Amino acid sequence: MEDLGLDLWSLDLDESLRPWQENGLAHILCKDPVPAPAHKRTTASSGPGRPVREAGPPSRSAAARAGQAPPARPEPKPSPAPGNGAHPDLPAPFASLLDRTTIPSFTLWTYWEFGQDLLGPPDPDRQTLWRGILKALHDRLGWPRGSIAFWPLSTTRDASLVPDMDLFLYGVKRIKPVYVFCFGRQAFKVLFPNREYAPGRYTREQLSIQVLPGPEEMLPDNKAAKAAAWKTFQRYTPS
């Protein structure tokens, strides 16, 4: 990056990780668990060690002592489906990611190991790499928050990482990106199994796909691969 006058990869990565949060990845890239929002916590405290209890109907024994008819037993609730109400056909980690993604998004980013990083534990070197890239795009190129959405094209099966085009195309359909950024050889081979890997612009199923060097090429500090990725980013300007 020195030839571009910018050392993208030595940026201060201890700054707030809000950009990751807005791209749906706080739980992947933060070192500490993200606390649940206050309205979703199961108890609230009115003082040290004193949880607030919500008022409810009287118990059956209390109702009998008061001469009242005992309350009817509630019907058992069915177990929730994997994921959440908005995306019941997705496993929870993917549904949660989609819920925190800006839709539509200018770009959708994918790389082979993202399914592994999402399901955890994530790779710390890749965490650092992506944080540096996002920070530079926001700070140096002016990409607005929410212009980058990450989505996997792989998932784990029997402790192994395997391609999952159905999952990938589901995310594309929901996120509606203008461009797909595909990082690395293995991700490229999932999208284009019959083509030789080379960075550049491709099309598949009416998707405009920009192929860039992957984290396995940029790490630990391949300046040529990083410079090539950065020059590609400069050709794109979110509206």
C-alpha positions in Angstrom: 0.0 0.0 0.0 3.0 2.3 0.3 2.9 3.1 -3.4 -0.6 4.4 -3.0 0.4 6.7 -0.2 -1.7 4.8 2.3 -0.7 2.2 4.8 -4.2 0.6 5.0 -3.0 -2.3 7.0 -1.5 -0.5 9.9 -4.6 1.5 10.8 -5.6 1.7 14.5 -7.9 -1.3 14.9 -8.7 -0.6 18.5 -11.2 2.0 17.5 -14.9 1.5 17.9 -16.2 -1.5 16.0 -19.4 0.2 15.1 -18.9 -0.3 11.3 -18.9 -4.1 11.9 -22.0 -3.8 14.0 -23.8 -2.0 11.2 -22.7 -4.7 8.7 -24.1 -7.5 11.0 -20.8 -8.8 12.2 -20.4 -7.5 15.8 -20.6 -11.0 17.3 -17.9 -12.3 14.9 -15.3 -9.5 15.2 -15.7 -8.3 18.8 -13.4 -10.0 21.3 -16.1 -9.8 24.0 -19.7 -11.0 23.6 -22.2 -8.2 22.6 -24.7 -7.7 25.4 -28.3 -8.2 24.6 -30.4 -5.1 24.2 -32.1 -4.0 27.5 -35.6 -4.7 26.2 -34.6 -8.3 25.4 -33.1 -9.2 28.8 -35.1 -11.5 30.9 -34.8 -9.6 34.1 -34.4 -6.0 35.1 -33.0 -4.8 38.4 -34.6 -2.2 40.7 -31.5 -2.3 43.0 -28.5 -4.4 43.6 -29.5 -8.1 43.6 -33.2 -7.3 43.4 -34.8 -8.5 40.1 -38.1 -7.0 39.2 -40.9 -9.6 38.8 -43.7 -8.9 36.5 -47.3 -9.2 37.9 -49.2 -12.2 36.8 -52.4 -14.1 37.4 -52.9 -15.6 40.9 -51.7 -19.2 41.5 -54.2 -22.0 41.7 -53.8 -22.3 45.5 -54.1 -18.5 46.0 -57.2 -18.4 43.9 -58.8 -21.3 45.9 -58.2 -19.5 49.2 -59.9 -16.4 47.8 -62.9 -18.4 46.6 -62.1 -17.7 42.9 -62.0 -20.2 40.1 -58.5 -21.3 39.5 -56.9 -19.9 36.3 -56.9 -22.2 33.3 -53.6 -23.9 32.5 -52.0 -22.3 29.5 -51.7 -24.3 26.3 -48.1 -25.4 25.7 -46.3 -23.3 23.1 -44.7 -25.0 20.1 -40.9 -24.8 20.0 -39.6 -22.0 17.8 -38.3 -22.9 14.4 -34.6 -22.4 13.7 -33.7 -18.8 12.9 -36.4 -16.3 13.8 -39.9 -15.2 12.8 -38.6 -13.2 9.8 -36.5 -16.0 8.3 -37.9 -19.3 9.7 -36.1 -21.4 7.1 -32.6 -20.2 8.1 -30.5 -21.5 11.0 -30.2 -19.0 13.8 -26.7 -17.5 13.0 -27.6 -16.8 9.4 -31.1 -15.4 10.3 -29.5 -13.2 12.9 -26.9 -11.9 10.4 -29.6 -11.2 7.9 -31.7 -9.3 10.4 -28.8 -6.9 11.1 -28.0 -6.3 7.4 -28.8 -3.2 5.6 -31.2 -4.1 2.7 -30.7 -3.4 -0.1 -26.9 -3.2 0.1 -24.5 -1.7 -2.4 -22.2 -4.7 -2.2 -22.4 -8.3 -0.9 -19.0 -9.7 0.2 -18.3 -13.4 0.4 -15.2 -15.5 1.0 -14.8 -19.3 1.4 -14.1 -19.3 5.2 -17.0 -16.9 6.1 -19.3 -19.8 7.0 -16.6 -21.0 9.4 -16.0 -17.6 10.9 -19.7 -17.0 11.3 -20.4 -20.3 13.1 -17.2 -19.8 15.1 -14.7 -19.6 16.4 -13.6 -16.9 13.9 -10.0 -16.6 12.7 -8.3 -13.6 14.4 -6.1 -12.8 11.5 -9.1 -12.6 9.2 -10.9 -10.5 11.8 -8.0 -8.0 11.7 -7.8 -7.9 7.9 -11.5 -7.2 7.4 -11.7 -4.6 10.2 -8.8 -2.7 8.5 -10.4 -2.9 5.1 -13.8 -1.7 6.3 -12.3 1.1 8.3 -10.3 2.3 5.3 -13.3 2.2 2.9 -15.4 4.2 5.4 -12.7 6.7 6.4 -10.6 7.1 3.2 -13.0 6.4 0.3 -16.2 7.6 2.0 -18.2 4.5 1.7 -21.3 5.0 3.8 -22.3 2.7 6.6 -24.4 -0.2 5.4 -23.0 -0.3 1.9 -21.3 -3.6 2.6 -23.1 -6.8 3.6 -21.3 -10.1 4.3 -23.0 -13.4 3.3 -21.6 -16.9 3.2 -21.4 -19.4 0.3 -20.2 -22.1 2.6 -21.3 -23.8 5.7 -20.1 -26.6 8.0 -21.2 -30.2 7.7 -19.7 -33.0 9.8 -17.0 -30.5 11.0 -16.0 -29.7 7.4 -16.5 -26.6 5.4 -18.7 -27.3 2.3 -20.1 -25.1 -0.5 -23.8 -24.0 -0.1 -25.0 -22.3 -3.2 -28.6 -22.4 -2.0 -27.7 -20.5 1.1 -25.7 -18.0 -0.9 -28.4 -17.4 -3.5 -31.0 -17.0 -0.7 -28.9 -14.2 0.8 -28.4 -12.5 -2.6 -32.2 -12.6 -3.2 -32.8 -11.0 0.2 -30.0 -8.5 0.3 -30.4 -7.3 -3.4 -26.8 -6.1 -3.9 -25.7 -4.0 -6.9 -22.4 -5.9 -6.9 -21.1 -9.1 -5.4 -17.5 -9.0 -4.2 -16.0 -12.5 -4.2 -12.7 -12.9 -2.4 -10.3 -15.7 -3.2 -9.8 -18.9 -5.2 -12.0 -21.3 -3.3 -15.0 -18.9 -3.2 -14.4 -18.3 -7.0 -14.5 -22.0 -7.7 -17.9 -22.3 -5.9 -19.3 -19.6 -8.2 -17.5 -20.6 -11.3 -16.5 -24.3 -11.1 -15.5 -24.6 -14.7 -13.3 -21.5 -15.0 -9.7 -20.7 -14.2 -9.3 -18.4 -11.2 -8.3 -14.9 -11.9 -9.4 -11.6 -10.3 -11.7 -9.5 -12.5 -15.3 -8.9 -13.4 -17.7 -11.8 -14.1 -21.4 -12.4 -14.5 -23.5 -15.3 -13.2 -27.3 -15.5 -13.1 -27.5 -11.7 -13.9 -25.2 -11.0 -10.9 -22.2 -8.6 -11.5 -19.4 -10.3 -9.6 -16.1 -8.7 -8.8 -13.4 -11.3 -7.9 -10.6 -10.0 -5.7 -7.6 -11.6 -3.9 -8.8 -13.6 -0.9 -7.7 -13.5 2.7 -5.5 -16.5 2.2 -3.6 -14.4 -0.5 -3.5 -11.1 1.4 -2.3 -12.7 4.7 0.0 -12.4 6.6 1.2 -9.3 4.7 1.2 -9.8 0.9 1.5 -6.1 -0.1 0.9 -6.9 -3.8 -2.4 -8.7 -3.2 -3.5 -6.0 -0.8 -2.6 -3.2 -3.3 -4.5 -5.1 -6.0 -7.6 -5.3 -3.8 -7.4 -1.6 -2.8 -7.1 -0.5 -6.4 -10.3 -2.5 -7.2 -12.1 -0.8 -4.3 -11.3 2.6 -5.7 -13.2 1.8 -8.9 -16.5 1.5 -7.0 -18.4 4.4 -5.6 -21.6 3.7 -3.6 -24.4 6.2 -4.6 
